[in-house]
Amino acid sequence: MTAIVPRVLIAGDEPQLVRGLKIMLRTAGYVVETAPTAVDMLAILAAHPPDVLVLDLVLPDGQGVEVCTQVRRCSKLPILIMSAIGEERENVRALDAGADDYLAKPFRAQELLDRLRGVLQRSIAGSGSSTLEIGKLVIDLARGRVTRAGAVVLLSPTEFEIVRVLAQHPGRLVTDGQLLRAAWGPEHLMQTHHLRIRVAQIRTKLERDPSHPKYLITEPGIGYRFRDPQETVA
């Protein structure tokens, strides 16, 4: 049986960057299409949806945040955004609008390939199972229980909700706002200090060395990732 080759759509209007990405991804075995504008990108999505979208946050006819919102209205395809250094606020807005991950320009080729592979794998795997296994952790979604190497980890309901959201998207960057909304509700989106305290408490229970976490990884100023310690870090 012939393997299905993933199709990548790159939406961006920087010719040198787009040309370099096309060469890099085609060499890695992807089929690549490009769109210089949001209008062109949406037309391709409607006519021949790709497997993953690589989206520059700034397009000539639209901002990445609004584009993410438009895409999410009609599609669940993975979205990997690209942004310039210093655009953390826009990164957070795009992630909250539905993007799956981000890369800060300039980035290494291997970092792009790792992030692409990650969002594609998570899209295929989905989150239908009621039990998640990450490293030595087992998260039982139905019973609201976590075990580490077979021993029960005592988490409060709020702590479990934070772990649940992160574990259902392993490796994916989840923003502070998304975690605050899930654990406390939309009226608490500004209370990031509460989240930091809870994350520190969770680390004392899940991590062998909380000061050097292997599972719950911080993305400064943006959010957190839940990672399998045995996986290679990009």
Buried (B, 14 or more C-beta within 10 A) or exposed (E): EEEEEBBBBBBBBBEEBBEEBBEBBEEBEBBBBBBBBBEBBBEBBEEEBBBBBBBBBBBEEBBBBBBBBBBBEEBEBBBBBBBEEEBBEBBBBBBBBBBBBBBBEEEEBEEBBBBBBBBBEBBEEEEEEEEBEBBBBBBBBEEEBBBBEEEEBEBEEBBBBBBBBBBBBBBBBBBBBBBBBBBBEEEBBEEBEBBEEBBEBBBEBBBEEBEEBBBBBEBEEBBBBBBBBEEEEB
